[in-house]
Amino acid sequence: MVKNGGNMHCSGELSDMKARYELVSVGKSDECGCPEEEWVIFMVCVTIHLEPVTGGHIFLDTGDWQDEKLVNCQNIEQLRAAAVDWVNNMPINNSL
């Protein structure tokens, strides 16, 4: 996977994800029982939460910054791919 502007696509398949990123945990939400996965993608902690009807949520946490968004998806593979795409397209400030 190429960071920022690369054209390599992530399928969202578990084997593809595990080959590129660190899978931290897989389980169900304590609050609602929906499937959740935690990943480290390009040094960003990512939690994906698949909703039964509405799609899924992606939560990003870099330690100093957090964000989340709702994603229209049909399955966990599409949600994983959307998470990778979001992290891959985050702007980077190298002027520090």
Contacts in CASP RR format, 6 or more apart in sequence:
PFRMAT RR
TARGET T0000
AUTHOR 0000-0000-0000
METHOD contacts of the structure
MODEL  1
MVKNGGNMHCSGELSDMKARYELVSVGKSDECGCPEEEWVIFMVCVTIHL
EPVTGGHIFLDTGDWQDEKLVNCQNIEQLRAAAVDWVNNMPINNSL
1 8 0 8 1.000
1 10 0 8 1.000
1 20 0 8 1.000
1 84 0 8 1.000
1 88 0 8 1.000
2 8 0 8 1.000
2 88 0 8 1.000
3 42 0 8 1.000
3 88 0 8 1.000
3 92 0 8 1.000
4 88 0 8 1.000
4 89 0 8 1.000
4 90 0 8 1.000
4 91 0 8 1.000
4 92 0 8 1.000
5 88 0 8 1.000
5 89 0 8 1.000
6 88 0 8 1.000
9 81 0 8 1.000
10 16 0 8 1.000
10 17 0 8 1.000
10 20 0 8 1.000
10 80 0 8 1.000
10 81 0 8 1.000
10 84 0 8 1.000
10 85 0 8 1.000
11 77 0 8 1.000
11 81 0 8 1.000
12 77 0 8 1.000
12 78 0 8 1.000
12 80 0 8 1.000
12 81 0 8 1.000
12 84 0 8 1.000
13 77 0 8 1.000
14 77 0 8 1.000
14 80 0 8 1.000
17 23 0 8 1.000
17 39 0 8 1.000
17 80 0 8 1.000
17 84 0 8 1.000
21 39 0 8 1.000
21 40 0 8 1.000
21 41 0 8 1.000
21 42 0 8 1.000
21 84 0 8 1.000
22 39 0 8 1.000
22 40 0 8 1.000
23 37 0 8 1.000
23 38 0 8 1.000
23 39 0 8 1.000
24 38 0 8 1.000
24 39 0 8 1.000
24 40 0 8 1.000
24 45 0 8 1.000
25 36 0 8 1.000
25 37 0 8 1.000
25 38 0 8 1.000
26 35 0 8 1.000
26 36 0 8 1.000
26 37 0 8 1.000
26 38 0 8 1.000
27 35 0 8 1.000
27 36 0 8 1.000
27 37 0 8 1.000
28 34 0 8 1.000
28 35 0 8 1.000
28 36 0 8 1.000
29 35 0 8 1.000
29 36 0 8 1.000
29 49 0 8 1.000
34 49 0 8 1.000
34 50 0 8 1.000
34 51 0 8 1.000
34 52 0 8 1.000
35 49 0 8 1.000
35 50 0 8 1.000
35 76 0 8 1.000
36 47 0 8 1.000
36 48 0 8 1.000
36 49 0 8 1.000
36 50 0 8 1.000
37 47 0 8 1.000
37 48 0 8 1.000
37 76 0 8 1.000
37 80 0 8 1.000
38 45 0 8 1.000
38 46 0 8 1.000
38 47 0 8 1.000
39 45 0 8 1.000
39 46 0 8 1.000
39 47 0 8 1.000
39 48 0 8 1.000
39 80 0 8 1.000
39 83 0 8 1.000
40 46 0 8 1.000
41 83 0 8 1.000
41 84 0 8 1.000
41 87 0 8 1.000
42 87 0 8 1.000
42 88 0 8 1.000
43 62 0 8 1.000
44 60 0 8 1.000
44 61 0 8 1.000
44 62 0 8 1.000
44 87 0 8 1.000
44 90 0 8 1.000
45 60 0 8 1.000
45 61 0 8 1.000
45 62 0 8 1.000
45 63 0 8 1.000
46 58 0 8 1.000
46 59 0 8 1.000
46 60 0 8 1.000
46 61 0 8 1.000
46 83 0 8 1.000
46 87 0 8 1.000
47 57 0 8 1.000
47 58 0 8 1.000
47 59 0 8 1.000
47 61 0 8 1.000
48 56 0 8 1.000
48 57 0 8 1.000
48 58 0 8 1.000
48 59 0 8 1.000
48 76 0 8 1.000
48 79 0 8 1.000
48 80 0 8 1.000
48 83 0 8 1.000
49 56 0 8 1.000
49 57 0 8 1.000
49 58 0 8 1.000
49 59 0 8 1.000
50 56 0 8 1.000
50 73 0 8 1.000
50 75 0 8 1.000
50 76 0 8 1.000
50 79 0 8 1.000
51 57 0 8 1.000
54 70 0 8 1.000
55 70 0 8 1.000
55 71 0 8 1.000
55 72 0 8 1.000
55 73 0 8 1.000
55 74 0 8 1.000
55 79 0 8 1.000
56 70 0 8 1.000
56 71 0 8 1.000
56 73 0 8 1.000
56 79 0 8 1.000
57 68 0 8 1.000
57 69 0 8 1.000
57 70 0 8 1.000
57 71 0 8 1.000
58 68 0 8 1.000
58 69 0 8 1.000
58 71 0 8 1.000
58 79 0 8 1.000
58 82 0 8 1.000
58 83 0 8 1.000
58 86 0 8 1.000
59 66 0 8 1.000
59 67 0 8 1.000
59 68 0 8 1.000
60 66 0 8 1.000
60 67 0 8 1.000
60 68 0 8 1.000
60 86 0 8 1.000
60 87 0 8 1.000
69 86 0 8 1.000
71 78 0 8 1.000
71 79 0 8 1.000
71 82 0 8 1.000
73 79 0 8 1.000
73 82 0 8 1.000
END
